[in-house]
Amino acid sequence: ELVEAKYTIKPCLEEQLQELQKAKYALEVKQTELQDMLTRLEEAKTMEAEEKAKLEEEIRIKQEEILRVQDEVQMRDKEAKHLQELKAELEPARKSDALSELDQIYEIEVEEENFGNTKRRIDTFENW
């Protein structure tokens, strides 16, 4: 009976051992898959953090550029206003200078005309 029990129990134990080995192999495969997934997750987090940092840097650069452009626009606006004020202050002087220039041109033309008339009179007198 012991021999018979031995032959009956042995195949059951061998079958259980094979099932145990299969389960152990399946467990190892699942653990490897889990480790791979965790590794990919960490890589994704790292990549996400790097992409986030890169995006934040790009945003910071754009904000600085916008501020620089705003400052430049304000500076040019101030310059334009200052030039308008100067133009307004100088307008009366420019108008009086323009009149003075016109007066000077008129006087020069009158002198040239008179000089020409005088020369013509002298020429006429000499030719008599």
Secondary structure, 3 states (H helix, E strand, C coil): CHHHHHHHHHHHHHHHHHHHHHHHHHHHHHHHHHHHHHHHHHHHHHHHHHHHHHHHHHHHHHHHHHHHHHHHHHHHHHHHHHHHHHHHHHHHHHHHHHHHHHHHHHHHHHHHHHHHHHHHHHHHHHCC
